[in-house]
Amino acid sequence: MAATDAELREQLSSRINRDIFDHSDTITYAEIAEEGINEQVVRQISEQKDEPTWMLKKRLQALKFFHELPTPTWGPDLSKLDLAKIIYFARPDAKMSRNWEEVPAEIKRTFDKLGIPEAERRSLAGAGAQYDSEIVYHNLKKEWEDKGVIFEDCDFALKHYPELMKKYFMTSCVPNNDHKFAALHGAVWSGGTFLFVPAGVKVGLALQAYFRMNAYKGGQFEHTLIIIEEDAQAHYIEGCSAPQFAGINSLHAGCVEVYVKPRARFRYSSVENWSKNTYNLNTKRAIVEEDGYMEWVGGNMGSGVTMLYPCSILKGARSRADHLAIAFAGKGQNQDTGAKVFHLAPNTTSLITSKSISFDGGVTSYRGHLQINKGARKAKSSVQCDALMLDAVSKSNTYPFMLINEDEVDVGHEASVGRISPEQIFYLMSRGLSEEKAKQMIVSGFMEPIIKELPLEYAVEMNRLIQLEMEGSLG
């Protein structure tokens, strides 16, 4: 008999502990680049992958932009991130396989603990796993392969679907001169996901990729390129984690490009759970054509510094985007997250719901950019930001920006910030809960509208990890 959702939640929660994510593995690497970013490293990456000349030229162009563009100064302090000490390419001694049993034992053990093969067997149309700079496993169920769905990594796509890569890879969605860390990504990207869903195909099960960073001083720069053709539908899930290294920084600067064609629907769910020594400087963007629907659902925690603002460009009439996100910051963490939406066409709609929790001196910030262009008549947008601070030393900031260039629109913005009331604590303690458990219950209730939209495994993971972070820190 299949387990119920409640039974699965209990099983998953009981086995989650911080060590699963924070430990590092001792593995053999087939190739590790020297520290720092330069033309030699970029050429080494391209040569190792046996890339076509046009991609090497694109990488070198991005490297030029990287050196020219300034480091952002408007968000969290990045002065302690020494880009000259990051390792930009680390290839494990493992070939990409479609058979889980062929993955090297040390790597497989880590992903087994994270529940990747189990999730695939139970509820996924396909799954991929990346370890440092290389994909080690990728598989799509034959049912969807027969319908023309392509679910591979971008290195594979570059060799087998070059015309699609030329057309869509860092061209109109996220150009390689978009900002400094997009340019860095364009120079050193490796692995990631390539998803193509043909017109009219509705993938009934989610597809998942998990990105694991392991190398000391490591950087991970996976590229995710998703094309959902007319009248198609899909759901993609992304998980991320990295080990904790004392006194040294790691860097994650991935890039996600999504193309939602007319009348297509796509949901992108992610939980980014990097270690506290990681700078998470990620770029995610979607272009949505007429009557298309894009949905971002995300949870951010773990990393020491996060700068992440998923973006939807509502290019076609009646296109829509929903952004739902939650960020959690504890001691030594600065989670600077938000959303960007550009309404370019009439009758477009966006809904942004952002929640944040800060405790033990943590800092959370909502940073939003909403723009309605001239001609985007009858556009509608609603922004709601709620922040919960659990003590007097934590911080919550809101930085909304709205540029409205059309008169006939409907725009609303609401923001609230608060602390747990003593009355709530007293009531729950009168029912037999400890003060710590009472606060955890209130936090879970605050998160629930976002958490319930995450896939089961990730909802349980995020709830449990926040409980572990809070244990012993509240009182």
Secondary structure, DSSP 8 states (H G I E B T S, - for coil): ----HHHHHHHHHHH--HHHHH------EEEE--BS--HHHHHHHHHHTT--HHHHHHHHHHHHHHHHS----SSS--TT--GGG-B--EEES---BSSGGGS-HHHHHHHHHTTHHHHHHHHEEEEEEEETTEEEEEEE-HHHHTTT-EEE-HHHHHHH-HHHHHHHTTSSSS-TTSSHHHHHHHHH---EEEEEE-TT-B--SEEEEEEE--STTBEE--EEEEEE-TT-EEEEEEEEE----TT--EEE--EEEEEE-TT-EEEEEEEEE--TTEEEE-EEEEEE-TT-EEEEEEEEES-SEEEE--EEEE-STT-EEEEEEEEEE-TT-EEEEEEEEEE-STT-EEEEEEEEEE-TT-EEEEEEEEEE-TT-TT-EEEEEEEEEE-SSS-EEEEEEEEEE--SS-EEEEEEEEEE--HHHHHHHHHTT--HHHHHHHHHHHHHHHHHTTS-HHHHHHHHHHHHHHHTTT--
